Amino acid sequence: MSFILIKNGTIINSTASFVADVLIKNKSIALIGQNIPKPLSATVIDASGKFIIPGGIDPHVHLDLPTPAGNSSDDFYTGSKAAFAGGTTSFIDFVTPSKGESLIKALNERKAVAENSLADYSFHMGITWWDPSLEAEIKQCIEKEGITSFKTYLAYKGSIGISYDELFEAMKAVAKYNGMITVHCEDGDKVLELQKQLIKEGKTSPRFHAQSRPAIVEAEAVEKVLQMASITQCKTYLVHISAALSMQKIKEYNLPNVIAETCPHYLLLNESVYDNDNFDTAKYVISPPLRSVDDNKILWKKLSDNCIKTIGTDHCPFNLIGQKDAGKDNFMRIPNGAGSIEYRLSLLYTYGVLSGKISKEQWVALSSANAAEIFGLSNKGKIASCYDADIVIWNPETESCITTENQQQRCDSNIYEGFTLKGSAEMVFSKGQMVYDKGDFFIKGIKGDFMSRKVNK
């Protein structure tokens, strides 16, 4: 039996902050209180002047994602190591079945790929095709496999994208078993039409990626999904919302069964990065693309107003050399994605909390507690007795600068290059084991577990 006693830190949960001690027993939080006596042989850590927060839960990552340009450059080992360095201790990745493939077969194959994860993980199950026979597998995923959320793409027509009609059928089936549909909202047909027109006009450099995916194609898709969510009453989670116009639609419909997510890059970066024809611009080729400064401001406001419930990273890095350069002469061939799994908490703290845009409690809600509640991770997302001892001791006084050279993610570029940060994850515990301490990793023998989830009634 092992004990760790963390003393004198400020505990920050999504609803309250207070100074107290935390006693970890084996993998769980055993006790919270004032002046907890030291158990025999316990390790004692003084957290005076520091925050004690629940480990981050990233609800949206793509590790070891297969693409025609090769798999995304972080696998489950390197990606989870980077996550630990930034204070994220669990995440939800994706199963992406091929068209016609069994969901259960694809799940088993994906679990094998994820076996080297250091952090706890779960999956959203992809629906990349539709046939009425899939309903039985959706039921099996929810009731037997611990997979309660299903990812759909309205973008990427011709590969994993589905039609609105197919999405409607999937929503009806998922709603029947009280599951959740998550949707990438970009009208794939309109995107493809714009892409082909730009290429025909000789506009092939990375800067034109953004022009092929204007905010209106996201907002129109969002509105159609909202209409279907209203009819089916399916719990619906809109991933990586990037545009103020989309948030306007969400506010207009105001559906209690719809949840919005955004990402750090839609808060902190803007479309000015596309204002050149340099190939380096390819590192910003993500979907949806970056928007205007005004969109940034509106999204921050929606965070502050609790209209956006979660921050996912959509972590999916690709190397510029050897992967993204497959599209140097045609932006359509550039694999979409960038990395930020290790920076989510520090970016939100520096540019959200310290600037007064969100409170410390909202910071914890957005980065951990809300995802735990939404996706049925009942023992995570809170510093409380009997919860998993996924704990971060946060030092609010550290200062650093993001560079490609000092990052943990495995990639030859970084979209946040040069950003300054205030505050960092000083010590990180995963299920009661210290895995990170002031830049050093302690991961020998550490293994993440698959997180089986249940639907929220």
BAROTI-947299 format. One record per residue: residue in three letters; x, y, z of N, C-alpha, C, CB in turn. Coordinates in steps of 0.001 Angstrom, whole numbers, plus 500000, padded with zeros to 6 digits. Glycine has a CB too. Layout:
! BAROTI-947299
alaXYZXYZXYZXYZ
...
***
This chain:
! BAROTI-947299
met500851498807500000500000500000500000500887501242500000499037500006501232
ser500599502176499103501423503378499010500574504622499255502110503459497633
phe501190505609499899500513506870500184501363508028499684500228507017501698
ile500695509049499158501330510328498836500465511411499461501491510537497270
leu501074512282500213500345513376500859500802514700500247500572513369502410
ile499879515390499582500159516695498988499574517750499918499560516815497530
lys500419518618500429499993519554501476499980521003500985500912519431502690
asn499013521755501506498988523226501444498768523815500061500257523756501977
gly498288523033499116498019523581497794496607524135497690498236522522496735
thr496368524935496665495016525437496389494336524479495426495053526889495800
ile493371523752495917492601522836495069491646523652494215491821521786495925
ile491674523397492913490743524072492002489907523012491300491504524966490961
asn488627523009491577487664522203490853486809523129489993486784521366491829
ser485885522562489261485085523386488350484092524280489080484341522502487378
thr483834523982490353482823524746491089483372525539492266481767523822491584
ala484598525252492687485124525932493873486634525772493963484461525390495145
ser487262526691494710488696526637494997488891526800496493489479527737494210
phe489840526060497057490101526146498493491463525523498789488977525437499310
val492061525952499878493356525416500297493117524183501159494188526488501074
ala493786523091500818493625521852501576494748520884501217492240521210501299
asp494804519783501978495725518693501681494982517615500899496340518108502985
val495745516836500137495182515709499384495995514466499714495185515990497837
leu495306513419500140495973512145500424495631511150499325495558511588501820
ile496679510658498671496528509636497640496844508281498265497457509924496408
lys495961507333498056496197505959498498496126505057497284495165505516499586
asn497259504456496938497364503627495737496949504439494502496483502353495873
lys495851504093493840495473504750492585494425505844492754494960503728491622
ser493931506017493978492785506904494169493058508000495187491583506104494601
ile492205509007495153492222510055496181491478509501497393491561511408495660
ala492170509422498519491578508833499715490924509868500611492625508085500493
leu491498511070500675491008512049501646491416513452501225491543511736503057
ile490556514407501493490854515828501303490492516535502604490063516439500068
gly491385517373503107491078518070504346492225518932504817490715517086505415
gln492036519553505945493048520414506534493947519593507461492390521584507302
asn495250519823507337496212519206508257496039517694508372496083519831509629
ile495952517025507245495860515560507247497148514985507833495613515005505800
pro497059514110508820498282513533509393498979512632508389497961512744510670
lys500289512608508469501094511830507536501026510342507890502559512322507545
pro500564509501506952500619508066507197502071507588507236499829507303506115
leu502297506484507900503639505917507923504122505641506502503668504628508761
ser505348505975506259506030505764504968505435506548503801506007504308504628
ala504558507521504077503995508328502994505030509299502441502762509095503484
thr504971509542501128505749510610500504504980511912500680506023510312498987
val505650512943501164504995514232501401505499515251500391505250514728502849
ile504574515962499773504897517004498797504279518306499272504384516629497367
asp505088519335499386504584520650499789504179521425498546505651521438500608
ala502901521720498418502379522443497251502010523881497601501157521719496681
ser502625524445498605502335525832498991502544526765497808503224526267500177
gly501582527652497576501678528615496480501364528027495119503042529203496450
lys500954526767495087500662526108493813499221525619493785501628524934493575
phe498760525266492588497394524772492410497404523249492329496747525379491136
ile496363522645492839496140521211492681494884521061491831495996520473494081
ile495045520564490618493926520481489683493787519045489166494123521471488503
pro492585518681488722492432517351488121493193517261486806490947517029487893
gly493735516084486544494424515886485272493527516228484100494911514455485148
gly494112516842483087493338517229481916492772516029481171494191518046480985
ile491600516221480591490967515208479739490768515846478370489590514694480348
asp491501515378477391491363515918476033490349515055475286492750515950475277
pro489188515610474951488136514795474341488268514604472837486821515404474628
his489398515068472260489476515059470799490935515008470340488773516304470212
val491449513796470121492815513644469605492836512564468526493808513290470753
his493831512650467639494028511664466577495484511205466604493651512256465175
leu495776510169467368497129509632467437497264508464466464497473509187468881
asp498429508394465817498702507287464891497565507132463883498905505968465668
leu497105508273463352495978508277462415496458507941461004495265509650462427
pro495963506877460393496383506540459028495865507552458006495896505140458660
thr496746507986457102496368508855455982497213508465454774496563510375456340
pro496847508929453581497673508654452408499095509204452529497016509230451182
ala499303510217453387500639510790453581501387510119454735500531512291453839
gly500857509003455217501453508334456367500682508664457631502922508729456522
asn500927507885458675500216508107459929500625509420460570500467506959460893
ser499699510034461304500034511253462030501288510987462863498841511722462935
ser502114512012463036503487511795463485503616511413464955504281513020463235
asp502592511642465766502586511153467145501814509844467213501968512202468107
asp502463508799467736501716507586468036501183507677469458502601506322467853
phe500613506606469967500002506664471294501058506838472394499180505395471551
tyr502260506341472172503313506506473175503802507950473214504487505557472883
thr504226508491472068504764509856472066503684510882472349505427510164470731
gly502471510637471872501395511576472114500994511621473574500207511226471270
ser500950510451474224500574510443475646501703510994476507500211509017476104
lys502931510814476079504056511425476805503961512950476733505417510941476223
ala503674513475475559503481514918475411502305515400476242503268515282473943
ala501249514590476292500082514942477101500462515084478572498978513885476940
phe501212514117479094501663514186480486502440515480480750502538512964480824
ala503317515840479835504138517038480036503305518299480169505110517199478892
gly502116518286479576501247519459479647500147519359480680500639519703478327
gly500093518253481421499077518125482458497814517402482032498715519457482943
thr497833516778480854496692515973480413496980514511480715496405516178478892
thr496069513858481426496302512494481875495386511461481224496143512430483350
ser494425511898480421493591510963479671493006511679478460492461510378480565
phe492598510883477487492090511480476248491163510497475543493258511889475312
ile490415511046474587489534510232473750489991510360472304488037510664473904
asp490379509253471724490828509159470341489662508626469496492097508234470216
phe489954508085468335488905507694467391489176506331466769488770508738466296
val488103505626466511488123504459465630487527504919464303487317503226466247
thr488234504656463208487754505112461897487627503918460961488709506181461291
pro486475503243460980486305502075460114486354502454458639484986501378460423
ser486828501538457818486724501715456374485266501542455972487640500708455609
lys484932502051454810483548501895454348483228500406454217483323502631452983
gly482143500007454844481727498617454813482313497750455905482076498042453521
glu483252498293456685483916497495457717483077497430458990485300498076458030
ser483134496294459664482467496130460947483037497099461971482603494689461443
leu482157497750462740482608498664463789483397497911464853481412499387464429
ile482949496719465210483599495953466272484973495485465815482733494747466686
lys485090495063464593486392494659464061487361495843464081486246494103462622
ala486874497006463643487728498203463627488117498601465048487007499378462924
leu487202498441466000487506498763467397488610497872467935486254498624468266
asn488523496589467704489542495670468202490905495966467606489150494238467902
glu490934496335466338492196496674465692492772497967466269492001496810464176
arg491909498919466555492375500203467106492889500034468534491239501245467078
lys492244499177469302492723498912470655494148498353470632491780497934471374
ala494441497517469659495788496959469554496812498043469252495836495881468474
val496442499022468432497334500137468109497605500987469346496730501005466991
ala496603501101470218496700501992471384497359501352472601495332502465471768
glu497806500129472494498329499422473660499552500066474284498659498033473285
asn500289500882473505501496501517474073501206502901474659502579501638472998
ser499917503239474848499597504531475461500016504532476922498089504842475335
leu500632505616477340500989505805478742499789506300479548502156506793478867
ala498921507039478903497761507652479559496512506821479310497548509095479058
asp495523506973480190494236506322479978493560506905478744493330506480481219
tyr492827506067478030492256506495476758490908505826476537493211506174475595
ser490111506462475702488884505861475201488771506228473729487626506340476014
phe487663505844473122487468506121471694486066506652471417487719504856470866
his485978507505470403484729507765469710484703506799468523484602509289469251
met483587506150468285483476505225467155483051505975465903482475504094467468
gly483822505858464835483489506533463589482343505842462851484711506600462695
ile481463506642462300480435506148461373480787506733460013478954506555461830
thr481447505945459184481955506426457898481130505919456720483400506006457723
trp480111505182457037479173504681456019477876504351456749479750503406455245
trp476816504152456010475564503818456694474835502691455996474661505039456780
asp474350501805456819473484500708456410472674500353457658474312499453455841
pro471414499992457506470615499664458695471241498600459595469258499199458269
ser472099497757459032472745496718459837473665497295460901473530495785458944
leu474091498551460736474988499163461715474307499411463052475530500465461174
glu472981499465463067472298499740464332472641498694465387470785499790464119
ala472730497440464998473046496381465958474451496575466537472933494994465287
glu475385497038465708476749497264466196476831498518467068477720497384465015
ile476029499525466744475939500706467613475448500288468995474990501778467000
lys474418499461469024473891498953470292474974498182471053472663498048470043
gln475724497337470354476783496565470996477879497481471550477384495562470002
cys478246498499470774479266499444471243478843500087472560479525500532470182
ile477593500515472632477101501226473810476930500293474998475781501910473497
glu476335499128474770475945498267475887477020497284476322474721497510475523
lys477972496962475430478969495946475779480414496405475654478772494754474921
glu480687497363474779482069497734474500482523499002475221482247497913473030
gly481613499707475892482002500924476602482272502108475704483205500659477415
ile481736502071474481481856503181473532480480503807473386482416502702472137
thr480331505050473809479000505678473841478862506864472892478688506131475242
ser479941507233472207479909508395471307480385507965469927480793509562471855
phe479798508588468906479996508156467530480346509358466659478737507441466991
lys481495509290466004482007510438465234481561510346463785483550510509465309
thr481035511456463283480649511540461880481294512758461246479118511599461732
tyr481552512647459958482206513714459195481306514105458031483614513265458682
leu480904515364457994480204515876456820481195516372455786479239516997457211
ala482430516598456207483519516937455285484118515638454724484622517798456008
tyr485160515792453920485935514653453393485083513692452563486581513889454542
lys484266514275451688483478513442450796484409512620449900482520514308449945
gly484036511379449660484859510499448854485764509612449681485678511302447911
ser485869509899450984486674509027451844485842508636453067488005509734452276
ile485919509435454133485186509077455359483930509911455573486090509227456559
gly483681510868454685482520511740454854481216511047454505482675512975454008
ile480143511414455210478821510868454931477874511998454553478278510085456150
ser476728511645454037475727512630453608474843513027454789474858512064452450
tyr474071514089454595473123514502455626472082513408455876472430515816455221
asp471644512739454825470659511674454989471225510530455819470198511157453625
glu472482510183455558473117509109456334473285509537457792474492508732455722
leu473650510785458001473794511283459367472461511218460101474333512725459365
phe471384511576459428470066511546460051469705510132460522469007512062459071
glu470006509140459682469726507757460060470599507327461238469949506820458864
ala471855507734461219472760507399462326472289508049463627474201507848462000
met471839509282463554471354509974464748470138509269465338471008511428464419
lys469234508814464499468058508099464994468474506818465712467097507773463836
ala469441506098465148469883504848465754470610505092467071470787504089464794
val471493506064467095472250506360468311471328506862469414473345507397468026
ala470354507690469056469405508212470044468602507092470690468460509219469392
lys468305506056469926467514504939470439468173504281471648467298503906469344
tyr469508504320471675470247503677472768470910504704473692471309502733472199
asn470462505949473574470892507037474463472372507391474313470614506659475898
gly472935507103473153474314507478472890474428508912472402474922506542471877
met475613509270471939475880510634471486476527510611470097476790511375472497
ile476065511493469249476690511705467936477613512912468036475609511915466810
thr478835512782467528479709513943467404479890514223465912481098513704468119
val479922515492465557479867515853464129480935516883463765478478516401463773
his481677516564462719482542517539462049481668518253461028483807516850461364
cys481354519510461315480397520267460511481096521136459465479531521138461412
glu481265520602458288481605521373457090480887520692455936483179521449456845
asp480190521456455133479455520879454016480452520351452976478494521932453383
gly480612519020452941481639518412452109481479518664450631481663516968452341
asp480244518695450150480018518928448715480452520336448322478531518713448356
lys480140521314449162480513522691448843482029522897448944479787523664449778
val482645522242449928484106522317450041484756521747448794484602521564451293
leu484310520580448361484898519949447180484722520812445936484277518577446951
glu483576521436445799483328522325444664484296523504444669481881522831444688
leu484502524105445841485425525231445951486866524795445713485299525885447322
gln487233523638446226488588523138446010488883522959444526488789521815446745
lys487976522321443825488182522066442394488266523366441608487055521195441838
gln487465524366441984487496525645441286488825526353441498486350526532441753
leu489327526341442735490614526993443022491753526311442282490897526985444531
ile491765524997442270492815524264441559492752524567440060492679522739441807
lys491547524620439519491360524937438096491927526308437770489871524882437719
glu491839527251438728492348528609438530493849528714438813491590529581439422
gly494485527595439108495914527602439383496274528046440794496597528485438407
lys495301528089441665495519528509443057495763527257443895494290529334443613
thr497012526844443945497352525527444482498148525556445777498117524771443469
ser498650526718446204499511526779447385498681526625448664500298528111447411
pro499336526361449797498605526116451044497653527232451455499573525890452140
arg497940528472451061497078529579451486495636529407451022497626530890450962
phe495442528669449928494097528541449370493265527466450076494185528227447891
his493905526712450939493134525760451759492017526492452504494063525022452772
ala492346527614453125491347528348453906490226528884453017492010529501454663
gln490580529329451820489558529870450927488586528794450451490212530537449730
ser489016527538450494488132526453450067487162526030451164488953525260449628
arg487352526588452369486520526176453502486082527410454288487289525182454424
pro485349528332453689484917529550454393483973529223455549484226530515453416
ala483810530174456414482984529964457612481554529558457278482964531224458453
ile481044530031456151479658529741455806479425528246455613479266530494454546
val480439527493455118480214526061454898480167525312456229481319525472453996
glu480822525855457250480674525284458587479309525647459161481801525776459521
ala478952526918459095477708527386459719476474526737459093477604528906459604
glu476484526559457764475337525923457109475210524461457548475474526009455570
ala476348523788457675476316522398458143475842522342459597477716521741458006
val476321523276460422475884523341461815474364523482461880476569524517462549
glu473807524368461067472354524582461124471585523326460732471951525742460208
lys472056522632459707471360521403459305471444520338460400471953520857457991
val472585520255461056472737519288462153471839519675463322474215519209462616
leu471727520964463605470835521417464675469390521042464370470957522935464872
gln468997521177463130467637520798462754467403519312462991467368521148461286
met468404518489462623468266517049462822468302516682464299469365516307462078
ala469109517393465075469164517143466517467837517457467176470273517966467163
ser467160518490466674465850518856467208464819517778466909465392520196466631
ile464881517232465710463901516210465309464168514878466026463939516001463774
thr465409514443466032465745513116466568465914513101468080467010512613465929
gln466163514286468654466488514404470080467754513628470442465318513908470928
cys468604513379469458469879512711469707470827513674470416470505512201468381
lys471502513193471441472553514003472057473641514241471014473141513305473340
thr473990515504470813474853515892469695475979516791470185474039516605468597
tyr477186516461469771478389517175470199479073517702468939479359516243471039
leu479151519020468817479718519661467625481199519925467874478963520992467279
val482044519210467153483485519303467402484077520557466753484200518047466872
his485188520971467296486043522069466801485304523208466086487058521508465866
ile484352523818466773483668524979466197484672526123466065482441525409467077
ser484719526711464879485748527711464586485204529105464309486551527267463416
ala483906529218464039483371530463463492482271531075464364482834530215462102
ala482291532390464449481247533114465179479872532842464585481532534619465170
leu479809532704463265478529532452462598477935531119463057478709532457461064
ser478784530131463280478299528842463781477739528991465183479423527798463771
met478435529755466020477947529962467382476626530729467384478993530714468211
gln476439531608466416475169532329466298474029531343466033475244533389465164
lys474288530366465154473269529353464869472959528519466113473730528440463722
ile474008528148466835473828527344468047472991528109469070475198526958468654
lys473263529392469192472496530218470135471040530336469691473127531622470263
glu470800530498468392469434530649467887468589529415468199469451530904466375
tyr469152528241468005468393527007468232468310526667469717469029525845467468
asn469382526948470438469395526795471909468852525434472351468570527913472564
leu469414524371471794468931523027472086469662522438473292469105522118470861
pro468932521906474263469597521347475447470386520082475167468584521061476504
asn470117519433474038470824518193473704472030518419472794469872517227473040
val472435519683472612473581520001471741474685520666472549473148520921470570
ile475914520178472371477094520681473079478126521122472052477688519597474034
ala478789522244472331479807522766471422481198522659472031479506524217471063
glu482148522304471177483573522243471519484333523203470611484130520784471380
thr485401523803471123486341524495470254487752524056470627486184526046470368
cys488746524643469964490143524245470148490994525485470418490673523477468900
pro492160525325471040493011526486471328493372527299470091494272526032472001
his493606526634468959494031527393467768492941528317467239494455526436466667
tyr491676528003467499490602528895467056490413530082468001489297528119466939
leu491094530032469122491079531147470068492295532055469910491016530619471488
leu493427531476469467494707532177469569495393532451468239495623531393470422
leu494985531807467180495577532025465862494498532526464917496232530725465315
asn494909533216463867493918533739462929494393533597461492493615535202463236
glu493518533935460569493729533681459149494889534454458534492493534004458408
ser495480535386459263496630536125458716497813535203458420497065537221459691
val497851534036459052498969533106458799498946532586457372498920531926459779
tyr497813532717456678497708532230455307498092533288454269496301531751455045
asp498519534474454737498748535584453807500111535531453128498610536891454535
asn500504534365452651501745534241451881501696532924451120503012534311452810
asp502631532759450204502691531526449411503838530629449832502821531856447940
asn504398530854451021505466529992451519504898528632451900506176530639452726
phe505685527586451672505167526264452009505049526074453509506054525187451423
asp505804526834454299505709526741455749504264526949456234506639527769456401
thr503482527646455423502070527874455739501313526557455872501418528746454662
ala501858525491455295501178524191455344500988523686456771501962523167454544
lys501821524145457706501628523672459086500301524147459661502777524148459978
tyr499724525197459061498426525711459508497260525142458698498414527227459421
val497541524162457852496463523535457082495757522544458000497012522823455784
ile494650522999458547493795522228459441492361522459458986494001522638460954
ser491476521588459411490075521751459020489168521632460234489681520711457957
pro488313522635460424488185523872459665489461524715459774486970524676460158
pro489662525640458831490848526491458893490700527579459961491111527131457524
leu491779528300460173491759529416461119490886530544460569493199529928461398
arg490262531284461466489321532328461082489874533715461425487969532107461775
ser489003534688461547489401536074461759489631536368463238488343537018461198
val490243537513463505490423537980464884489062538167465552491229539308464916
asp488074538638464801486730538796465356486142537450465784485809539470464332
asp486399536401464989485941535068465383486620534643466682486226534039464263
asn487921534901466805488625534612468056487906535248469231490077535110467991
lys487592536508469100486977537260470205485622536686470591486822538732469824
ile484827536348469583483497535798469864483616534444470566482680535653468557
leu484548533612470132484704532309470769485141532445472225485712531464469998
trp486038533382472510486421533635473908485194534053474720487523534735473989
lys484366534898474122483165535356474821482220534183475098482442536441473994
lys482098533284474154481219532133474335481774531182475395481029531393473005
leu483099531104475507483696530343476601483328530971477933485225530269476446
ser483512532269478010483211532992479244481760532821479659483525534466479079
asp480864532785478663479428532663478933478970531213479115478646533296477807
asn479923530277479071479633528839479223478781528272478095478935528594480538
cys478818528921476934478116528396475765478935527303475068477807529532474780
ile480250527375475197481149526322474730481589525550475957482385526903473937
lys481418524243475929481600523441477140482969522781477258480553522390477194
thr483641522549476142484916521826476204485934522422475246484708520346475885
ile487195522173475583488312522502474694489035521204474370489291523555475347
gly488939520788473116489736519661472630490853520210471775488868518643471827
thr491876519429471565492981519946470744492871519545469275494303519457471296
asp492107518474468973492139517898467627493590517581467266491501518875466576
his494349517128468263495785516876468091496004515849466986496424516385469417
cys496643516292465906496879515424464751498049515987463941495593515302463863
pro499274515944464501500410516577463819500936515752462645501533516814464806
phe501425516451461642502127515847460506503401516651460258501219515811459217
asn504459515970459880505708516655459567505585517437458269506860515654459471
leu506190518626458256506232519399457010507018518646455946506856520791457251
ile508169518121456353509034517391455423508703515911455494510536517634455743
gly508266515386454371507953513968454312506485513641454445508691513264455360
gln505660514625454842504227514387454930503426515524454309503817514195456376
lys503489516709454930502702517819454379503205518262453007502727519000455336
asp504484517998452733505001518405451422504462517538450281506518518349451427
ala503665516521450600502969515777449546502023516697448784502191514584450142
gly501658517820449409500754518766448763501405520077448385499604519038449649
lys502723520071448162503409521341447851502910521968446548504918521112447759
asp502376521149445648501858521674444386500336521588444294502478520928443227
asn499704521119445378498250520999445387497792520905446839497773519752444559
phe497217521981447346496855522034448771495887520925449167496241523385449103
met495168520359448194494225519292448516494928518032449002493376518969447306
arg496219517903448714496961516700449105497705516873450425497947516325448016
ile497594518038451037498253518266452327497434517599453423498423519791452615
pro498027516691454197497249516113455308496873517186456318498046514991456006
asn495630517200456686495108518232457600495416517877459049493585518407457412
gly495995518819459782496187518581461198497379519302461772496326517137461446
ala497347519517463082498449520134463827498389519610465257498365521712463792
gly499454519871466008499542519338467364499441520404468433500821518595467532
ser498821520032469572498826520947470718498445520253472013497880522101470468
ile498522518923472053498064518198473229498809518610474492498217516714473010
glu500091518994474348500866519348475549500704520808475961502331519059475315
tyr500025521615475165499934523053475445498542523516475833500386523826474252
arg497560522623475808496165523035476016495979523754477349495240521820475954
leu496432523160478441496219523762479755496989525066479911496625522789480848
ser498233525090479446499053526297479635498590527438478744500521525991479354
leu498127527144477534497594528202476673496315528791477261497324527660475259
leu495434527931477759494191528413478358494457529209479633493261527240478660
tyr495449528775480397495768529493481629496376530859481308496734528667482502
thr497360530871480400498065532117480086497155533130479414499261531835479196
tyr496439532688478376495683533635477542494199533690477908495827533260476075
gly493769532806478798492391532840479257492265533318480686491777531486479126
val492858532572481617492739532919483035493460534222483349493295531793483908
leu494738534327482967495527535497483342495075536771482636496980535247483043
ser494376536630481511493850537815480823492445538168481302493840537586479312
gly491894537369482206490570537657482743489416537194481882490442539095482962
lys489693536413480834488610535957479961487804534827480584489171535505478629
ile488482533968481332487802532881482033488367532800483457487978531512481271
ser487609532206484354488073532036485723488901530756485838486879532002486702
lys489574530597486963490337529360487188489398528158487218491141529443488511
glu488218528345487776487258527248487822486773526880486415486065527624488714
gln486553527881485565486180527589484177487312526885483442485799528879483441
trp488526527270483737489703526612483154489661525102483427491013527227483727
val489381524733484653489305523314485025488088522659484377489242523155486564
ala486975523366484344485778522812483702486037522521482230484592523777483847
leu486628523478481534486855523351480094487895522305479749487274524673479525
ser488872522127480613489978521224480287489836519840480899491267521827480737
ser488848519652481779488763518362482455487342517987482868489646518371483665
ala486753518759483773485509518341484426484350518158483452485121519350485474
asn484189519080482511483052518983481594483160517763480691482948520244480747
ala484369517488480200484551516307479353484240515038480128485984516251478802
ala484650514987481402484347513816482225482850513604482344484963513963483613
glu482116514691482566480662514578482714479993514228481400480081515873483256
ile480378514902480330479728514709479025479931513295478509480265515713478003
phe481143512767478682481479511484478073481494510312479058482814511587477413
gly480935510525480246480720509406481145481967508851481793480055508337480424
leu482932509721482113484131509308482837483903509640484306485429510016482276
ser483145508803484966482588509146486271483612509248487389481571508144486646
asn484803508689487206485817508725488272486956509678487955486377507335488508
lys486746510586487012487794511531486612487239512949486548488394511131485248
gly488144513930486497487745515308486288487493516112487540486552515335485477
lys487864515559488715487582516260489957488571515839491037486141515992490414
ile488978516798491866489769516481493049488787516207494171490768517644493423
ala488501514919494395487512514521495390487793513095495829486074514650494830
ser487352512751497028487556511406497556486952510358496627486949511284498957
cys487683509280496454487300508117495649487479508315494145485873507768495929
tyr487862509509493717488166509722492303489576509212492002488034511227491927
asp489824508918490714491176508536490308492160509626490715491244508283488780
ala493331509219491151494368510193491519495126510642490269495353509586492562
asp494369511221489334494932511924488172495032513377488591494042511743486850
ile496214513792488975496382515079489649497550515839489036496603514880491164
val497368517131488903498433518020488429498715519063489503498040518707487079
ile499969519183489869500396520304490711500889521383489753501526519878491762
trp500149522483489709500381523548488731501154524682489395499035524072488143
asn502270525037488785503073526162489270502690527404488470504612525863489145
pro502032528373489095501572529551488344502670530559488047500479530234489101
glu503872530323488544504933531322488428505941531040487323505653531426489721
thr505938529876486733506946529567485715506677530359484432506963528051485414
glu507724530590483677507615531247482373508415530455481356508111532721482439
ser507877530360480151508556529595479103508123530103477740508256528082479237
cys508769529586476723508447529953475340508351528672474520509523530931474736
ile507322528556473722507130527360472899508068527409471700505655527238472432
thr508832526348471518509673526192470331509594524750469859511148526598470626
thr509901524547468594509946523186468067511007522362468778510215523203466562
glu512090523032469188513199522321469823512842521809471216514410523228469909
asn511989522521471948511717522087473323510377521367473485511749523279474242
gln509690521097472384508403520410472479508593518911472708507579520648471209
gln507580518291473262507573516843473428506905516145472247506866516467474721
gln505941516782471614505277516150470481506300515846469390504146517052469932
arg506055514773468647507001514334467624506594514929466276507058512778467547
cys507158516095465986506804516800464753507902517811464447505409517504464876
asp508093518133463170509166519068462799508709520521462739509741518677461463
ser507509520807463220507026522188463249506081522351464428506316522569461913
asn505696523599464699504776523878465805503989525142465467505547524040467167
ile502663525039465498501847526197465124501893527299466181500404525767464895
tyr502400526978467381502493527986468450503927528464468663501943527418469759
glu504777528252467685506177528666467795506262530133468229506914528457466446
gly507015530374469324507223531733469812506218532218470829507217532653468684
phe505154531456471078504184531851472101504826531764473478502918530961472035
thr504615532781474302505096532742475679504017532172476589505517534150476153
leu504446531458477619503526530819478547503865531218479969503567529295478392
lys502839531390480770503004531643482206502255530537482942502470533083482620
gly502981529795483768502390528681484476502628527382483733500908528909484678
ser502744526288484498503004524992483877502648523860484822504468524882483453
ala502483522684484244502286521466485021503647521075485601501673520303484138
glu503809521279486903505107520995487528505243519509487868505286521846488800
met504203518954488462504193517522488771502870516942488281504390517263490311
val502939515745487704501747515105487155501666513678487684501767515118485595
phe500469513317488155500217511979488671499131511321487828499806512026490169
ser499381510101487419498390509310486694498040508095487545498922508877485282
lys496795508030487992496333506947488877497287506731490051496182505642488085
gly497696507842490648498509507790491852499992507642491634498059506697492679
gln500428507486490403501848507356490106502384508677489545502093506198489106
met503478509173490107504082510367489547504734510010488211505119510981490529
val504292510684487159504807510380485818505651511517485248503654510081484875
tyr505593512688485897506311513851485373506628514783486530505479514588484273
asp507870515276486552508283516184487624509320517160487089508850515396488836
lys508895518409486892509792519497486488510651519133485271510696519878487652
gly510016518575484263510712518268483021511218516856482903511835519176482862
asp511195516097483973511644514708483937510450513760483946512571514408485126
phe510575512691483161509514511692483084509863510481483940509275511265481624
phe508822509895484531508964508681485319507913507700484804508798508962486869
ile508206507107483656507182506351482933507533504878482754506952506973481586
lys508608504421483378508926502997483304507810502198483970510297502696483977
gly507252501267483229506172500443483760504805501093483737506487500062485140
ile504721502344483278503425503043483219502651502578481983503626504598483189
lys501399502282482161500565501838481040499160502407481191500520500286480960
gly498672503016480144497314503536480173496290502431480039497118504552479075
asp495131502678480589494017501717480511492938502240479585493426501441481912
phe492264501325478919491090501691478140489969502086479095490646500524477212
met489366503227478883488291503727479737486947503337479135488388505269479911
ser486310502348479729484979501939479313483966502927479867484662500498479785
arg483045503391479029482119504430479429480670503939479384482289505649478538
lys479840504568480170478410504286480156477653505538479761477932503773481530
val476493505359479157475703506520478726475181507255479936474533506093477812
asn475061508577479786474437509401480810472934509401480575475009510851480797
lys472194508896481534470733508814481378470100510191481415470123507935482471
***
